[in-house]
Amino acid sequence: MTNEKAFKKACKFIAGGVNSPVRAFANVQSKPKFISKGKDAYIFDIEGNSYIDYVQSWGPLLFGHCDKDIQKACQKALKNGSSFGAPTLLETELAQLILSDFPHLDKIRFVNSGTEATMSAIRLARGFTKKNKILKFEGCYHGHSDSLLVSAGSGATTFNSPSSLGVLEDVAKHTLIAQYNNIENVKELFEKNKDIACVIIEPIAGNMGLIPAEQEFLEELFKLCKANETLLIFDEVMSGYRASYLGSYGINHIQADIVTFGKVIGGGLPAAAFASKAEIMDILSPLGGVYQAGTLSGNPLAMAAGIASITKAKKKSDLYEKLGKLAQRLTQGMKKLADEKGFALQVCHVGSMFGYFFNKDRVLNYQDALKSDLKLFAKFHKNMLENGIYLAPSQFETGFICSKMDKKIIDTTLQAVQESFKKI
Ligand SMILES: *Cc1c(COP(=O)(O)O)cnc(C)c1O
């Protein structure tokens, strides 16, 4: 079957043909490839084309496709059964593995998706502080729960508005929106609102393209939260075990009150988590009054994949340095080629994460990111795909390096960049 036929058929039975909107390639005015298999740094579509994969399942695959150790761990777990809805030793093992590296996190709860992790973290923060409002940043994505699908109202409006149909204005009005990397804006919101339960942020934003928060901004944010008895939630669903082994904590050393994890901690299977101090975590049901649950939470296959993945990352002391160097080689190479061609390109990398904007100015927040040349991006994406390079089909996403990549793969990619720049 061709990709085109597969998509047609999928559209007949699945809403929009996909189970997550970005996969439809609508942002680049194109159609998706249907993937038949992956191997190391590569994926293969059903027509037999191969691609160097910089999406890596949107982050989880730190060790690329079909990593032997992760595969073995899953197979071993599967032999004993795929789900019990009762505790297993694997859950405690992964919990200990994660928590032992973070002095500010005592306890954890596993869930199935990043959406659940942030949703539960917010409920926990509200339950603990007995406050109502939450503050998030424009352009940060924390999954698709109601109170997080909110965008900033125009200057004249008092309340923010839902960014999806089906989200109640009554829910959206409890979500305040601030500009990323703009501490004055956060201060203003704190002055006007005494009822903020938590501030949630991607400390290394990866969902509006890659935009790391500035160190001073995060430090000020931490202080503001402390002064206002507001909990600080670092959403590290993407940056955890990606930006560095300790995620943003390994870079900015800021101890958020609650940290959410996802993506890499499931090693390619559905797992995510939220963690905090015992005092906060112990108000979760069954010990306390904040309800949170999940039939498949802590699933043994996902835990086994997570343990294999995190153990491997922990063992290889030079892993992140190596991935970072490759990310740097790629982004600096792209920048050089863009300069030669006269394209304005902004590039960035943090550990194994990389980003690029077709933008003439430095990008510090969502408004800056929006000024990127999306038409040029779409053309670039299409040409890269034709040249065998699979990039995220949107300007507002992050790229990922996996451990199976090397200089040769990066240089092959740069060759494709050069050819694509020639054509656009
Ligand atoms: C991917 C992501 C989520 C949502 O996770 P899902 O597993 O897709 O629900 C939340 N926060 C951040 C920062 C993410 O990158």
Residues whose N, C-alpha, C, O or C-beta is under 5 A from the ligand:
A	BS01	LIG	S113 G114 T115 Y141 H142 G143 E202 D235 V237 M238 G262
